Amino acid sequence: MKFTLLIRQGQTQLIGQLKEIPGVLTQGQTVAEVRENIQDALALYLEDMREDDSDNDDAVIAREEVEVA
């Protein structure tokens, strides 16, 4: 799966954000650093979402893991 990395100039550093998942943000001094850091930010975001999935469990009909290539 591919995402669009948007990089903007912040006050002191570059700010990176995934267009498709706006909650995934990172920063860095260089474009290369932002590219590297966004990988970690996405992994942390997905891990956090997995831990938060217990909300409203009564309505869940099925739960299964899927792999997205």
GUKESE-224970 format. One line per field, with one value per atom (N, C-alpha, C): residue number from 0; atom name; z, y, x. Coordinates in Angstrom, 2 decimals. Layout:
# GUKESE-224970
k	NUM | ...
a	CA | ...
up	Z | ...
north	Y | ...
east	X | ...
END
This chain:
# GUKESE-224970
k	0 | 0 | 0 | 1 | 1 | 1 | 2 | 2 | 2 | 3 | 3 | 3 | 4 | 4 | 4 | 5 | 5 | 5 | 6 | 6 | 6 | 7 | 7 | 7 | 8 | 8 | 8 | 9 | 9 | 9 | 10 | 10 | 10 | 11 | 11 | 11 | 12 | 12 | 12 | 13 | 13 | 13 | 14 | 14 | 14 | 15 | 15 | 15 | 16 | 16 | 16 | 17 | 17 | 17 | 18 | 18 | 18 | 19 | 19 | 19 | 20 | 20 | 20 | 21 | 21 | 21 | 22 | 22 | 22 | 23 | 23 | 23 | 24 | 24 | 24 | 25 | 25 | 25 | 26 | 26 | 26 | 27 | 27 | 27 | 28 | 28 | 28 | 29 | 29 | 29 | 30 | 30 | 30 | 31 | 31 | 31 | 32 | 32 | 32 | 33 | 33 | 33 | 34 | 34 | 34 | 35 | 35 | 35 | 36 | 36 | 36 | 37 | 37 | 37 | 38 | 38 | 38 | 39 | 39 | 39 | 40 | 40 | 40 | 41 | 41 | 41 | 42 | 42 | 42 | 43 | 43 | 43 | 44 | 44 | 44 | 45 | 45 | 45 | 46 | 46 | 46 | 47 | 47 | 47 | 48 | 48 | 48 | 49 | 49 | 49 | 50 | 50 | 50 | 51 | 51 | 51 | 52 | 52 | 52 | 53 | 53 | 53 | 54 | 54 | 54 | 55 | 55 | 55 | 56 | 56 | 56 | 57 | 57 | 57 | 58 | 58 | 58 | 59 | 59 | 59 | 60 | 60 | 60 | 61 | 61 | 61 | 62 | 62 | 62 | 63 | 63 | 63 | 64 | 64 | 64 | 65 | 65 | 65 | 66 | 66 | 66 | 67 | 67 | 67 | 68 | 68 | 68
a	N | CA | C | N | CA | C | N | CA | C | N | CA | C | N | CA | C | N | CA | C | N | CA | C | N | CA | C | N | CA | C | N | CA | C | N | CA | C | N | CA | C | N | CA | C | N | CA | C | N | CA | C | N | CA | C | N | CA | C | N | CA | C | N | CA | C | N | CA | C | N | CA | C | N | CA | C | N | CA | C | N | CA | C | N | CA | C | N | CA | C | N | CA | C | N | CA | C | N | CA | C | N | CA | C | N | CA | C | N | CA | C | N | CA | C | N | CA | C | N | CA | C | N | CA | C | N | CA | C | N | CA | C | N | CA | C | N | CA | C | N | CA | C | N | CA | C | N | CA | C | N | CA | C | N | CA | C | N | CA | C | N | CA | C | N | CA | C | N | CA | C | N | CA | C | N | CA | C | N | CA | C | N | CA | C | N | CA | C | N | CA | C | N | CA | C | N | CA | C | N | CA | C | N | CA | C | N | CA | C | N | CA | C | N | CA | C | N | CA | C | N | CA | C | N | CA | C | N | CA | C | N | CA | C | N | CA | C | N | CA | C
up	0.00 | 0.00 | 0.00 | -0.78 | -0.86 | -0.22 | 0.41 | 1.01 | 0.44 | 0.58 | 0.11 | 1.29 | 1.28 | 2.34 | 1.95 | 2.78 | 2.58 | 3.53 | 3.01 | 3.85 | 3.75 | 4.91 | 4.98 | 5.85 | 5.63 | 6.47 | 7.73 | 8.90 | 10.17 | 10.63 | 11.86 | 12.38 | 12.51 | 13.00 | 13.20 | 12.47 | 12.05 | 11.39 | 10.27 | 9.49 | 8.49 | 9.18 | 8.73 | 9.28 | 8.19 | 8.52 | 7.58 | 8.05 | 7.10 | 7.41 | 6.27 | 6.61 | 5.57 | 5.17 | 3.89 | 3.39 | 3.70 | 3.52 | 3.70 | 5.17 | 6.05 | 7.49 | 8.21 | 8.28 | 8.82 | 10.25 | 10.99 | 12.36 | 12.44 | 11.31 | 11.29 | 10.92 | 11.94 | 11.78 | 12.30 | 11.77 | 12.26 | 11.90 | 12.29 | 11.97 | 11.77 | 11.22 | 11.01 | 10.45 | 10.48 | 9.96 | 8.44 | 7.86 | 6.42 | 5.87 | 4.56 | 3.91 | 4.15 | 4.07 | 4.30 | 5.72 | 6.70 | 8.08 | 8.26 | 7.61 | 7.68 | 7.05 | 5.92 | 5.26 | 6.17 | 6.86 | 7.77 | 8.98 | 9.55 | 10.75 | 10.51 | 9.28 | 9.01 | 9.12 | 8.82 | 8.95 | 10.40 | 11.31 | 12.74 | 13.21 | 12.73 | 13.14 | 12.70 | 11.50 | 11.01 | 11.84 | 12.14 | 12.94 | 14.33 | 14.96 | 16.27 | 16.21 | 15.17 | 14.98 | 14.87 | 14.03 | 13.83 | 15.10 | 15.82 | 17.10 | 18.09 | 18.15 | 19.05 | 18.67 | 17.38 | 16.92 | 17.27 | 17.19 | 17.52 | 19.00 | 19.85 | 21.29 | 21.64 | 20.86 | 21.12 | 20.54 | 19.90 | 19.18 | 20.09 | 21.39 | 22.30 | 22.49 | 21.98 | 22.09 | 21.36 | 22.03 | 21.42 | 20.87 | 21.65 | 21.23 | 21.03 | 21.66 | 21.52 | 20.07 | 19.29 | 17.92 | 16.91 | 17.35 | 16.44 | 16.06 | 14.77 | 14.27 | 14.02 | 13.53 | 13.28 | 13.45 | 13.81 | 13.95 | 13.37 | 12.40 | 11.81 | 11.32 | 11.28 | 10.77 | 9.25 | 8.57 | 7.12 | 6.80 | 5.78 | 5.34 | 4.06 | 4.06 | 2.88 | 2.23 | 0.99 | 0.30 | -0.25
north	-1.17 | 0.00 | 1.24 | 2.22 | 3.45 | 4.60 | 5.50 | 6.70 | 7.92 | 9.07 | 10.32 | 11.07 | 11.29 | 12.03 | 13.50 | 14.34 | 15.78 | 16.34 | 17.15 | 17.74 | 19.25 | 19.89 | 21.34 | 21.90 | 23.15 | 23.82 | 24.32 | 23.86 | 24.35 | 25.52 | 25.98 | 27.10 | 26.75 | 25.54 | 25.17 | 23.89 | 23.09 | 21.82 | 21.57 | 20.54 | 20.10 | 19.23 | 19.35 | 18.58 | 17.64 | 16.35 | 15.36 | 14.84 | 14.63 | 14.14 | 13.25 | 12.15 | 11.31 | 11.88 | 12.15 | 12.75 | 11.86 | 10.57 | 9.64 | 9.36 | 9.59 | 9.38 | 10.61 | 11.69 | 12.95 | 12.88 | 11.85 | 11.70 | 11.21 | 10.83 | 10.36 | 11.55 | 12.06 | 13.23 | 12.94 | 13.62 | 13.52 | 14.79 | 14.86 | 16.03 | 15.59 | 16.48 | 16.19 | 17.40 | 17.33 | 18.43 | 18.39 | 17.18 | 17.01 | 16.20 | 16.25 | 15.46 | 13.97 | 13.55 | 12.15 | 11.72 | 12.58 | 12.27 | 12.17 | 13.04 | 12.99 | 11.69 | 11.32 | 10.06 | 8.86 | 8.86 | 7.77 | 7.78 | 8.96 | 9.08 | 8.76 | 8.99 | 8.75 | 7.26 | 6.41 | 4.96 | 4.60 | 5.16 | 4.91 | 5.49 | 6.68 | 7.33 | 6.49 | 5.94 | 5.10 | 3.82 | 3.19 | 1.96 | 2.23 | 3.33 | 3.69 | 3.99 | 4.68 | 5.02 | 3.74 | 2.82 | 1.57 | 0.73 | 0.70 | -0.02 | 0.58 | 1.89 | 2.58 | 2.29 | 2.30 | 2.01 | 0.57 | -0.35 | -1.74 | -1.88 | -1.16 | -1.20 | -0.54 | 0.44 | 1.18 | 0.51 | -0.63 | -1.22 | -1.88 | -1.81 | -2.45 | -1.64 | -0.40 | 0.42 | -0.23 | -0.31 | -0.80 | -2.23 | -3.11 | -4.50 | -5.25 | -4.80 | -5.51 | -5.53 | -4.52 | -4.41 | -5.17 | -5.72 | -6.41 | -7.76 | -8.00 | -9.28 | -10.25 | -9.74 | -10.58 | -9.73 | -10.39 | -9.70 | -10.62 | -10.13 | -10.93 | -10.03 | -10.57 | -9.82 | -10.01 | -8.93 | -9.00 | -8.39 | -8.87 | -8.34 | -7.56 | -6.32 | -5.47 | -5.40 | -5.82 | -5.84 | -4.48
east	0.85 | 0.00 | 0.90 | 0.55 | 1.33 | 0.56 | 1.31 | 0.75 | 1.46 | 0.83 | 1.40 | 1.98 | 3.30 | 3.96 | 4.02 | 3.41 | 3.46 | 4.51 | 5.42 | 6.46 | 6.35 | 6.24 | 6.12 | 7.23 | 7.56 | 8.54 | 7.85 | 8.32 | 7.83 | 8.68 | 8.46 | 9.24 | 10.72 | 11.01 | 12.42 | 12.81 | 11.83 | 12.12 | 11.12 | 11.39 | 10.43 | 9.38 | 8.15 | 7.04 | 6.52 | 6.41 | 5.89 | 4.55 | 3.64 | 2.29 | 1.84 | 1.16 | 0.59 | -0.77 | -0.94 | -2.18 | -3.38 | -3.22 | -4.34 | -4.66 | -3.69 | -3.90 | -3.33 | -4.10 | -3.60 | -3.06 | -3.45 | -2.95 | -1.52 | -0.94 | 0.45 | 1.34 | 2.04 | 2.89 | 4.29 | 5.27 | 6.64 | 7.38 | 8.62 | 9.44 | 10.88 | 11.67 | 13.09 | 13.80 | 15.11 | 15.94 | 16.06 | 15.98 | 16.12 | 14.95 | 14.77 | 13.73 | 13.98 | 15.24 | 15.58 | 15.21 | 15.44 | 15.10 | 13.58 | 12.83 | 11.37 | 10.87 | 11.43 | 11.05 | 11.28 | 12.41 | 12.72 | 11.79 | 11.56 | 10.74 | 9.27 | 8.78 | 7.36 | 7.05 | 8.03 | 7.84 | 7.55 | 8.35 | 8.14 | 6.81 | 6.48 | 5.23 | 4.03 | 4.07 | 2.97 | 2.87 | 3.99 | 3.98 | 3.39 | 3.77 | 3.24 | 1.75 | 1.34 | -0.08 | -0.92 | -0.46 | -1.21 | -1.24 | -0.12 | -0.08 | -1.06 | -1.11 | -2.03 | -3.48 | -3.79 | -5.15 | -5.54 | -4.60 | -4.87 | -5.21 | -4.49 | -4.75 | -6.07 | -6.50 | -7.74 | -8.97 | -8.83 | -9.97 | -10.99 | -10.84 | -11.79 | -13.07 | -13.10 | -14.30 | -15.47 | -16.62 | -17.85 | -17.71 | -17.11 | -16.93 | -18.24 | -19.36 | -20.63 | -21.12 | -20.78 | -21.27 | -20.41 | -19.28 | -18.37 | -18.95 | -19.08 | -19.59 | -18.44 | -17.32 | -16.15 | -14.90 | -13.81 | -12.53 | -11.47 | -10.72 | -9.66 | -8.55 | -7.35 | -6.21 | -6.14 | -5.77 | -5.57 | -4.22 | -3.61 | -2.32 | -2.53 | -2.04 | -2.16 | -0.79 | -0.73 | 0.56 | 0.91
END
